[in-house]
Amino acid sequence: MANFKDLDRLLQKFVDDGLPGCGCVIAKRGETLYENYFGWADIENRRPLTRDNVFRQASLTKVAMYTVAMMLYEQGKFLMSDPLYEYFPEWRHSTKYKALPNGEVEIVPTEHPITVKNILNMTCGLPYQALIGFEDGVGHPVSEAMAKAVAEIADENGYYTLRDQIRAVSKVPLAFEPGTRWLYGFASELTAGLIEVLTGKPAELAIKEMLFEPLGMDSSANFFFGDLKERLVRNYHLAPGKKLGDEGALYIPDPEDTAWVGELGSVPGFARVITNCVDYTKLMQMLACGGVSGGVRIMGRKTIDMMRTNTLTETMLREDFHNDYQAGYGYGFGVRTLMDKYEGRHNGSIGSFGWTGGTGTWAEADPSEGVSIVYMHNLQPNLEVYHHLRLRAVAYGCLE
């Protein structure tokens, strides 16, 4: 059996091998079993990483955002079968790309409209838009069309609201008929937009008020407030052709080190979460403990069970959601969920669920044990296969 000294050794090795800094918190039914931090929040200014530092969550934002969406679902605010156009009228007449036998592609109307279910389980047919100003976008042909549509409505500073973005992308043909394939991406923006429509508030503010504040997550938001900017770790990038530990391997592309993070309403589209290991553990513990935090019910246990139930077909699992990192998992509503421990080489529990952030964050909740594991670093690319799978193996091995 592993023990927490093994986890200390592993995280220290990550830093010794060149990772700027990392932290991890493991909890079980409200009790912290492990918490430690290694390395630096800011290498250049020799600021050690501490529990107070906050990290960019990137796509780990999804656990919080989709939790809020499911809270609205259990309040009767929407049905999974609702057409998206009930909330965004411009999506009433969607089109899609259709491959022809001669190898050409034509644009045709979809047979069915996008439904809320399709945006909650990423089967709506839209990847992320290519990032304007970045070399390769996100590697999907539809991304270029999405980026072009959004660029047309962005002002000279590149700013656009989430509502602007959703309206612009409605003109872009889908990659496939809604509900027939899984494709990671713009469904998140559509879900954030749905939260805005249902609450009448910016999604960033709704998430803070509905989830972070009731959980006492006072270092968490999708925007700067208080001293979060000063507590934010630096967002290091790995230089092309370099390995961690090489001279000159790490650099910071944004001079102010705050790219895509800012004040409420200052980030184009939908801003991602900033938080730390301690705060995100409060969320993951609530999800691991049936929706209850500190004796207060935040959401229903059955709703969490629904959220973590696989929604993908065998074809989707085989062709769209399978790689070394996702092995053994299916996909529910905004989260991966463990289905096969053998295929996933996973020493946790069936039904454990969570997600990952492209900046190096990872979190998983295990309702059968009441356990949550939260790990964070900020590095791009995040080298998730190397770091997260090792961390996962050791962390679960420490549990009795």
C-alpha positions, 0 to 999 in steps of 0.5 A, spaced: 500 500 500 502 506 498 502 512 503 502 519 503 510 520 503 509 516 497 505 522 494 510 527 497 515 524 493 512 524 487 510 531 487 517 533 489 519 529 483 514 533 478 518 539 481 525 537 481 524 534 474 522 542 472 514 543 473 514 550 476 509 548 482 504 543 484 499 542 490 494 536 492 488 536 497 485 529 498 479 529 503 474 524 505 467 525 508 469 532 510 476 530 513 482 532 509 487 526 509 492 530 505 494 537 503 501 539 500 504 544 496 511 544 492 515 548 488 514 556 486 508 560 484 513 565 481 520 562 479 523 569 477 521 572 483 522 566 488 515 566 491 514 559 493 507 556 492 502 556 498 495 553 499 493 561 498 495 561 491 490 560 486 490 557 479 487 558 472 482 552 471 481 552 464 476 546 462 476 544 470 471 550 470 466 545 467 465 541 473 462 547 477 459 550 471 455 543 469 454 542 477 450 549 476 446 547 470 444 540 473 442 544 479 437 548 475 435 542 472 433 539 478 429 546 480 425 544 473 428 550 469 429 546 463 428 539 460 433 535 457 429 534 451 428 542 450 430 544 443 436 549 444 432 554 440 427 555 445 433 559 449 436 562 443 431 563 437 437 563 432 438 556 433 432 554 430 434 552 423 441 549 424 445 546 418 450 541 418 456 538 413 454 532 409 459 528 406 458 525 399 460 519 396 464 522 391 468 525 397 465 532 396 462 535 402 455 539 402 451 543 407 444 541 409 439 542 414 439 538 420 434 532 421 433 534 428 434 541 432 440 541 438 437 539 444 439 541 451 442 534 452 446 535 446 450 541 449 450 538 456 453 531 454 457 534 448 454 531 442 451 538 439 457 538 433 461 544 435 468 544 437 472 550 440 473 555 435 480 556 433 483 561 437 484 568 433 492 569 433 494 562 435 497 558 430 493 552 429 487 553 433 484 547 435 485 542 429 478 541 427 475 544 420 469 547 423 473 551 428 476 556 422 469 557 420 467 559 428 473 563 429 471 567 422 464 568 424 466 571 431 471 575 428 466 579 424 462 581 430 468 582 435 470 590 436 477 592 434 480 590 441 477 583 440 472 583 445 465 580 444 460 578 449 458 570 450 451 572 447 454 575 441 459 569 440 453 564 441 449 568 436 455 568 431 456 561 431 449 559 430 451 561 423 456 555 422 454 548 420 455 543 425 460 537 424 454 532 424 447 531 426 446 532 433 446 527 438 450 522 433 457 523 435 461 526 441 465 532 440 469 536 445 468 544 445 463 549 444 457 546 448 460 549 454 459 556 451 452 554 450 451 551 457 454 557 460 449 561 455 443 557 458 445 559 465 445 566 463 438 565 460 435 561 466 438 566 471 438 573 468 445 574 470 452 573 467 454 566 467 460 567 471 456 571 477 450 565 477 456 560 478 459 564 484 452 566 487 449 559 486 455 555 488 461 558 490 458 562 495 454 557 499 460 552 499 464 558 502 469 558 496 471 565 498 477 564 493 473 562 487 470 566 481 470 566 474 473 573 475 478 577 479 475 580 486 479 582 492 486 580 492 485 574 487 490 577 482 496 578 486 495 570 489 494 568 481 500 563 480 504 564 473 502 561 467 508 558 464 508 555 457 513 549 455 517 552 449 517 548 443 522 542 442 524 543 449 523 538 455 521 540 462 528 541 466 531 543 459 535 550 460 530 555 457 524 550 457 519 555 461 516 562 458 510 566 459 507 568 453 503 574 456 507 580 458 502 581 464 501 573 465 493 574 465 491 572 459 483 570 459 483 572 466 480 579 468 475 583 471 467 581 471 465 582 464 472 584 461 474 577 458 471 575 451 465 570 451 465 566 457 471 566 462 474 560 466 474 559 473 480 561 478 481 557 484 485 553 489 486 546 491 482 547 498 476 551 495 475 546 489 475 540 494 469 543 497 466 543 491 468 536 489 467 533 497 459 536 496 459 532 489 462 526 493 458 526 499 451 526 495 450 534 495 451 535 502 456 540 505 457 542 512 450 539 513 447 543 508 444 540 502 446 544 496 443 539 490 440 532 490 444 526 490 440 523 485 441 529 480 449 527 482 448 520 480 444 522 473 450 527 472 455 522 472 451 516 468 455 515 462 450 518 456 455 515 450 453 510 445 458 504 444 460 507 437 462 514 441 466 511 446 470 507 441 471 512 436 470 519 439 472 518 447 477 513 447 485 515 448 490 513 453 488 519 458 480 517 457 481 510 457 476 506 462 471 512 462 465 514 459 461 521 459 455 524 463 453 531 463 460 535 463 464 530 467 467 523 465 465 517 469 469 511 470 466 505 467 471 500 466 477 499 471 481 494 467 481 498 461 483 505 465 488 502 469 485 505 474 485 503 482 479 507 484 472 506 484 467 505 478 462 511 478 468 516 480 467 522 476 471 529 474 474 532 469 481 536 467 483 543 465 488 544 459 493 548 464 494 542 468 488 541 473 485 535 475 479 533 480 475 527 481 470 525 486 468 518 488 461 517 491 462 510 493 467 512 498 466 520 499 473 521 497 475 527 493 482 528 489 484 535 487 490 536 484 493 543 480 499 546 476 499 551 471 503 549 465 501 549 457 501 544 454 499 540 461 503 534 460 497 531 463 498 523 461 505 523 465 503 527 471 495 526 472 495 518 471 501 518 476 498 522 481 491 518 480 495 512 481 498 514 488 493 518 491 488 512 490 493 507 493 494 511 499 486 510 501 485 505 506 
